[in-house]
């Protein structure tokens, strides 16, 4: 656009206005800036999601037995997902102690 004409890299096109060239240049710079900002935001979002996943995987949990008693074994969530060459899903249950014991007993009875 205008910069190319100003430095002599090309000549002004016949019937073209310097204001039109300036408008095109400013639009191109604005569009590039918008797309760049979107890309940076997407990258930051991905990095936050990865960091959250790493913090979640590092949480230590105590495994409960079928009767609701603790096995005494603690492990990280990442440790619970590893094994036998397959990734496993971990289900977290949050409930009052009595409700949790009843739910574990019912699940053990139906397994």
C-alpha positions as CSV (number, residue, x, y, z in Angstrom):
1,X,0.0,0.0,0.0
2,X,1.1,3.4,1.0
3,X,4.4,2.4,2.5
4,X,5.4,0.7,-0.8
5,X,4.6,3.8,-2.7
6,X,6.4,6.0,-0.2
7,X,9.7,4.0,-0.4
8,X,9.5,3.7,-4.2
9,X,8.9,-0.1,-4.2
10,X,5.9,0.4,-6.5
11,X,4.1,3.2,-8.2
12,X,0.7,4.6,-7.3
13,X,-1.9,2.7,-9.3
14,X,-3.9,4.7,-11.7
15,X,-7.2,5.8,-10.2
16,X,-6.1,4.7,-6.7
17,X,-6.3,7.1,-3.8
18,X,-3.7,7.2,-1.0
19,X,-6.6,7.2,1.5
20,X,-7.9,3.9,0.1
21,X,-4.4,2.4,0.3
22,X,-4.1,3.7,3.9
23,X,-7.5,2.2,4.7
24,X,-6.5,-1.2,3.3
25,X,-3.2,-1.1,5.2
26,X,-4.9,-0.2,8.5
27,X,-7.5,-2.9,8.0
28,X,-4.8,-5.5,7.3
29,X,-2.9,-4.5,10.4
30,X,-6.0,-4.6,12.6
31,X,-7.1,-8.0,11.3
32,X,-3.6,-9.4,11.9
33,X,-3.6,-8.0,15.4
34,X,-7.0,-9.4,16.2
35,X,-6.1,-12.9,14.9
36,X,-2.8,-12.8,16.8
37,X,-4.5,-11.9,20.0
38,X,-7.0,-14.7,19.5
39,X,-4.2,-17.2,19.0
40,X,-2.4,-15.9,22.2
41,X,-5.7,-16.3,24.2
42,X,-6.2,-19.8,22.9
43,X,-2.6,-20.7,23.8
44,X,-3.0,-19.3,27.3
45,X,-6.3,-21.2,27.8
46,X,-4.6,-24.4,26.7
47,X,-1.7,-23.8,29.1
48,X,-4.1,-23.1,32.0
49,X,-6.0,-26.3,31.2
50,X,-2.8,-28.3,31.2
51,X,-1.6,-26.8,34.4
52,X,-5.0,-27.5,36.1
53,X,-4.8,-31.1,34.9
54,X,-1.3,-31.5,36.4
55,X,-2.4,-30.1,39.7
56,X,-5.4,-32.3,39.8
57,X,-3.4,-35.4,38.9
58,X,-1.0,-34.7,41.8
59,X,-3.8,-34.7,44.4
60,X,-3.3,-37.4,47.0
61,X,-6.4,-39.5,47.9
62,X,-7.0,-42.3,50.4
63,X,-8.7,-45.3,49.0
64,X,-11.8,-46.6,50.9
65,X,-12.8,-50.1,51.4
66,X,-16.2,-51.6,50.6
67,X,-17.4,-51.2,54.2
68,X,-16.4,-47.5,54.1
69,X,-13.2,-48.0,56.1
70,X,-10.0,-46.7,54.7
71,X,-7.5,-49.1,53.2
72,X,-4.8,-46.8,54.5
73,X,-3.3,-46.6,51.1
74,X,-2.8,-43.2,49.7
75,X,-2.1,-42.5,46.0
76,X,-2.2,-39.7,43.6
77,X,-5.0,-39.5,41.1
78,X,-2.4,-40.0,38.3
79,X,-1.4,-43.3,40.0
80,X,-5.0,-44.5,40.0
81,X,-5.3,-44.0,36.2
82,X,-2.1,-46.0,35.4
83,X,-1.9,-49.7,35.0
84,X,-2.2,-52.6,32.6
85,X,-1.4,-50.4,29.6
86,X,-4.7,-48.6,29.6
87,X,-5.8,-45.3,31.0
88,X,-8.6,-45.7,33.5
89,X,-11.2,-43.2,34.6
90,X,-11.3,-42.1,38.2
91,X,-14.7,-41.3,39.8
92,X,-14.6,-39.0,42.8
93,X,-17.6,-39.1,45.2
94,X,-18.1,-36.4,47.8
95,X,-20.8,-37.0,50.4
96,X,-21.3,-37.1,54.1
97,X,-19.6,-40.1,55.7
98,X,-22.8,-42.0,56.4
99,X,-24.2,-41.6,52.9
100,X,-20.8,-42.5,51.4
101,X,-20.7,-45.7,53.5
102,X,-24.2,-46.7,52.4
103,X,-23.4,-46.0,48.8
104,X,-20.1,-48.1,48.9
105,X,-21.9,-51.0,50.6
106,X,-24.7,-50.9,47.9
107,X,-22.1,-50.8,45.1
108,X,-20.1,-53.6,46.6
109,X,-23.3,-55.8,47.0
110,X,-24.2,-55.2,43.3
111,X,-20.7,-55.9,41.9
